[in-house]
Each structure stands twice: as structure tokens, then as C-alpha cells.
Amino acid sequence: MHLDPLAIITAFGLIFLAELPDKTMFASLAMGTRMRPLYVWFGTSSAFIVHVAIAVGAGSLIGLLPDWTVKLVSASLFAFGAFILLRGSGGDDDDETEVKTVTGFWPVYSTAFMAVFISEWGDLTQITTANLAASNGTWSTAIGSAAALMSVSALALLAGKFIASRVPLKTVQRIGGICMLGLAIWTAVEIFTG
């Protein structure tokens, strides 16, 4: 097993920047407002590690898929995420209802794991990880990518805890939904312009 520090830093930097505006960051942020952040982080981190393993294992095979197919699936996932967040935000008259907090480890862990595991299929970071693994080495790419994804999740959870104490959850959901809708439109436009 050969580790290349430059390949680790490259993978970390690229994946970190690509994941910052990603739907998973918004999902982590939203989950962090309702659930115990550390449990959410364990769930999201486990899902990210599985996805990194799949991506580096697949290597350049994922990169062989037609670009428009990957973008179409990504746009659809963004649109679905926007629909769920915007539909779930409800009206302002619902502000009096109590938001139920999930606290048990396994319910929070499994919810966070499944949310990330399902939403990350065909994601830009998964494809980028596969492409980096094909050219920069499997282990170095895996370490850099996993560290970046776990770091973004931790940042989102810290921000979620801070935001939850100052901003109503419905506002966070609306903003996240609008951002996801924007990403869906942007990705769909890329199909026809790219």
C-alpha cells in the first residue's frame, strides 16, 4: 500500500469543495437540527466510507458512463430533495407544532446512513473520487476523499446546531429546498450545454 501525500491533499481539496454546496450537506444540516449530531455524523460518515470504497473500487468504470446520464440522475436527485424539503416546510401557521427529536443511537444512525447512502449515488463527489482513484492511486484517494466528506458533514452538523438555536427549522428547510432546486436546474442545464 503506497500513500502519496499530494494525492491525499488533492482528493481532500477537490472533494471538500465539491461537497460544500451539495445536497448531503443540506441533509446533514437538517438532520442535525432534529437529531443528536454525533449520532448523525456516525451514520453519514459510515455511508460516505461505503461510497468511497465503491467509488475507488469501480475506479474509472463510473467515468465511462455517458456524462448526460450521470447529470440527469443527479438533477433528478436534486429535484427530489428540493421537493421533499419544500413540501416538508409547510406553512407558517404550522410554527406552533412541536418538532419531534429522535434521540436513540440506532434510529438516528440508520436514518443518517440511509439518507446519505441513497442520495450519494452518481454524485459528483463519487464520480470525482472514482476518476481520482483511476489516476492518483486507490488508497491515497480513498483517505483524502473520506476525510473530506466526513469533514463537510461535521461542519454541516455544527452549523445545524448553531442555526437550529437561532433560525426556525421551516426556514432552514425552505432555504435548503431552494438551493437544491437551483442545483437541479443547474445540473439539468449542464446536460444540454455541456
ABEGO torsion letter per residue (X at the ends): XBBBAAAAAAAAAAAAAAAAABAAAAAAAAAAAABBAAAAAAAAAAAAAAAAAAAAAAEAAAAABBAAAAAAAAAAAAAAAAAAAAAAAEBAAAAABBBBBBABAAAAAAAAAAAAAAAABGBAAAAAAAAAAAAAEAAAAAAAAAAAAAAAAAAAAAAAAAAAAABBAAAAAAAAAAAAAAAAAAAAAAAAAX
